[in-house]
Amino acid sequence: MHLPTLSRPLPAIALSALVLLLVGCGGGENGPSSETADVPYQVGASVSDSTVALVVSSGYGADTLSAARYQQQVRMSMKRQAPSQQSEDQMQETHRQLIRGFARQHALRGEATAQGVEADPTQVNARLEKLKQRYESEEQFQKQLARNNMTVDSVRSLLADQFRQQQLQRQMAENYEEPSSEEVSSYSEENRRIRAQHILIKAGENAPESEVDSARQAASALVDSAQMDNVDFAELARRHSQGPSAQKGGDLGFFTRDRMVDEFADAAYALSDSGDVAPEPVRTRFGFHVIRLTNAGEPMDTTKARKQMAKERRQQAVEDQINALLEDVTVRPNPNIVDAGLRE
């Protein structure tokens, strides 16, 4: 995890963001999504103390997150989300990410201490000075510290802790398996850039069944039309597509697999020759797509593919080792404060 980039015009937010990242934020991770929370840690008995949001414990000891700090983190997390995203399910997801972040910090901090990982005081002091420069004066910096119930020493301690965790994760990243030539070749093919057109008939995830059936039938008829000889797919798209690319004849340009939702990518990459049309409409959360491949693309350069695979494997090695540490962590939430759908 990297320290946040701090914005000069917003010094108060800068320190709050630092606190959020260093004392419990999940750092953008994808948390568990099921209602019963398929989490890597154990869920223990609930906490009843109204001043406490979470207690996490393991062989490394125990850490407590106060209700005030936790609620501050929730507010800051929700500010980043559009109002349309602030559903009950999304709120629970936000809580689960914050819990995971706090448990993750606990595990990394404990393991770094167990392995004797040290922070370089020079780096810590340099980072502290860089943070202080975001404020107009020492007095303003001290006032903001006071608002966050912090001192210069506590910030220095947090920064040192963060450097230790970063060093530990760099060590973890080296525990990965180099890809074989065959794996690199397969990866190069799977991650080639292709080009396609599509026609979208909208049908939202929660659309009535009658609307879904109507959209499916319309898309199926367009598949039949698109597969006919000498049919101008671009004209079909301009006339029938309900997507933003309609005026461009449905052209999506070149893209890689990761740029599209899974269902669309799977169907597009299953086509082998330019001009091929997917035999069935493809359902995604946006509706039904009629997909035509216009350029089968070229495999990714193998040197680039090997570097990308190594990067992904390093990241996965870190996550696997952190998840292994989290298996020995027990989380005890206060259900009156933490609405994450967790059950003991």
N, C-alpha and C positions, 0 to 999 in steps of 0.2 A: 504494500500500500504506500502511496506517495503522499507527502504532505500537500495540503491544498495550495493552489495558486491564489495569493491574496491580492485583493484589489485596492489600490491606493485611495479611491474616493469613499470607500466604505470600511473604515477601520473598525468600527464596532462589530460589524458583521464578520470582519476578518477574524477577530479573536474568537467569536462565537463559533465560527466554522472550524477553527482549529480545535476548540474544545470538543465539538461534535465528532470530529474525525478521530481524535485521540482517545476519547473515553467511551466509545461504544458504537459509533456508526458502522454499518455494514460496508461502507465504502463502495456502494453500487453493486454489490453482489446480488445474485438472484437467490432469494430465500426460498424456503419450502412453501408449497402452494396449497396443499390439501388442508381441509378443515381440521383434521386430527394432527396436522403438522408432522410430516415425514422428516423429522429433524435428526441430525447426527448425534445430538447430545441427549442425555436423560432428563426427564421432567420429574421434579420432586414435589414434595408437599408445598402447598401455597404459603405465601408470606402474608401475615395479617397486619404488620406494622404499617401504618398509613404514610410514614415518611420514607418507606423503602419501596422501590419498584421491582428490583430484581436482586437475587443473590445467586451467584454462580460459584460452584466449588468443585474441587478435584484434588488429586494428590499434590497439587501445587499450592493448595490453601483455598481461601475464599475471597471473593470480591463482591462488594455491594454497590449497586447503582441507586442513588436516591431518587425519590419520586419527582422532586423538582428538576433534577438534571434530565431524567428520562422524558418528562413532559416537554422540556425545552427541545429535546431531540425530535420528538414527535412533531412539534410545531414547525421546526425547521425543515423536516422531511416533507411535510404536507405542503409547505410553501412552494416546493419545487414541482408539485403536481398540478395539472390543470383541474378545475372544478369537476369536469366530466369524469375524472379518474378517481375522485374521492368517494367511492362507494364503500359499503361495509366490508366487502371482500378485499378491496384495495387497502382499507385501513388496517385490517388484520394482517395483510401482507407486509405493510409498513412496520407494524409491531414485530412481526417475526424476523424481519431483516435487522431491526435494531437489537433484538435479543441475540440473534446469531452474531452480530457484530461485537457485542459485549462479551459473549462467550468466546469468540475467536480471539479477541484481545487478551482475555484471561489466559487462554491456552498458549498463545504465542509468548506472552510475557513470562509465564511460568517455565516454558521450555527454554527460552533464551537464558533465563537465570540458571536453570539446571545445567545447561551446556557451557555456562561461563562466558556467554557472548557479551562483549563490552562495547560501549559507545565511545567514539573519539570526542573528548571534551572540546577540542578545537572546532569540530564540525557542529557540535551542539551550540556553542557560543556564537558561531557564525550565523546559524539559523535563527537564533534568538535575536541577534542584532538586525537581521533582515526583517523579522517580524516587527520589531520596534520602529523600523524606518517607515512603516505604513501609517504611523501616527505623526501628527504635526509636532508633538512635543512629548517629553518624558512624562509631564503631568497628565496629558491626555491618555497615554498608555497606562499609567498607574490607575487612573479613574476607571478605565475599562477592565483592568484586572480586578478591581474591587467589585465592579458590577457582576463579575463572573465568580466572585468568592475565590480568587486566585492570587498568588504572589509570583514574583519573578522566579523564585526558587521552584515553585510548583510547575510553572511553565517549562523551566529548564529540565525538570524531572520528566515531564511528559515528552519533551523532545528527545531526551536521552533514551527513554523507553521506546519511542518510535524508531530511532536509529537501530536499537538492538533487535527489534522485530524485523526491520528491513534486512539487516545482516543475516538473521536466521533464515529468512525466506530466500535470500540469495544462495545460502548453503543448501537449502531444500531443493532449489531449482536445478542443482547439479545432479540430483539423483533421478535421472531420466534415461531411457533407453534410446540410443541412436537409431533412427529409422534405417531399414535395409534398402537396397537399391530397388527391390520389387515394391516395397511400400511407397517409396518416393515416386516411382512410375505411376502407381495407382492414384496417388494423391494428385499428381500433375494432371492426370486425365479428369479426375473428379472435380478439380478446381479450375478447369479451363473457363475462359470467358466466352459466352455464347450471346447470340442476339435473337430476339423473338418479337413477334407481334401478338397482341391478344385482343379479344373482345370481351368486355365485362358486362354481365347482366346482374345487376345488384340484387342481393338478398341477404340482409343482415343476419347475424347469428341468432337473434331473437325474433326474426320475422315469422309471421303466421305461416302455418303449413301450406295454406292455399297459395300464398305469395311465393314460397319456396318452390312448390310444384310448378307454378307458372313460369318462374325464372328458369328452372331446369328444362322444361319443355322448349322454351325459346332458345336456350343455349344449345340444346340437342339439335334443333332444326338448323341452327347456324353452323354446327359442326358438319352436318350433311352438306350444306351449301358450300362450306369452305373446302371440302374434299373433292368437289367437282372440278373437272378440267377447265382451265382458262377462266377461273373465277378470280376476280380482283379482291383479295382479302382486305387490302387497305380501304377499298370502297365499302365493303361490308362493315368494317370497323367504324368508319365515319358515319355510316347510316344507323348502326345499331348499338355500338358500345356506349356504356354509361360511365366509362372511366375517363380520367383526365387525358389519356393518350389518344382519345377518339379522333381528335382533329389531326393527329399525326399518323392516321391510318393504323392506330394501335401499336405503333413502333415503340418498343421499350429500350432501344439501344443495346449496347453490350452490357452484360452484367455477370457477376459470379453467383454461385449457388447461395452464398450467405446473404445476398442482397434481397432475396425473395422469401416469402413465407414458404414453409417446408412443402406443402402440398403442390404449390405452383412450381417450385424448383424441381421437385421429383419428376413431375410430368414433363417439364421443359427439357430436362437433362436426359430423359428417357428417349427423346426423339433423336434420330441418328443423322438424318440427311436434311439439308436445307430444303424448305418447302413442305416438309412433313407437318401434318396437323394431328394434334392429340386426338385419339379415337373417341374420347368421351369428354363432356364438360368437366372441368376441375373445380371442385367446391373448396373455397377458402372462406375466411370470416368476412370477406368483402362481397361474396356472391359466387356466381358461376363464370368460369373463364373458358373461352375457346382459344387455344394456344397454337400458334404456328411458328416453327423454327425457321429463321431466315439466315442464320450463319452458325454452323456447328462448332466454330471456333477452333483454336489450337491449344494443345496441352500447355500448362504452365511450364516455364523454364525450370529444368530439374534443379539447378543451383538455387533458384529462388524457392522452389518447392521444399527442398531440404532445409533451408533456413527457416521457412515458415513452420514446417513440421517440428523442428527442434524448439522453436519458440512456443508452440502450442503444447508440446510435451513437457517443457519446463514449467509452464503455467499449471498444467494438469498435475505434475509431480508435487508442486506446492500445495494445491488444493487437496490432493489425496492424503498428504501427510498431515495437513491441518485437520481434515475430517477424522483421521485416525486419532489425533489428540482430543478432538471434541467428543469422541465416543466415551471418554472417561470423565467428561464434564457433566455435572448436574445443574440444571437451571430450576430455580424456585421463583416463580413470578407472583406478584400481587395481583389477583384477578380484578380488583377494583380499579387498577391503574393500567394494567397490561392486558389489552384485548386482542390476544393472538390466537384464540381457539385452541390453546394447549390444554392437554389433560394428563394428569399423572398416570 
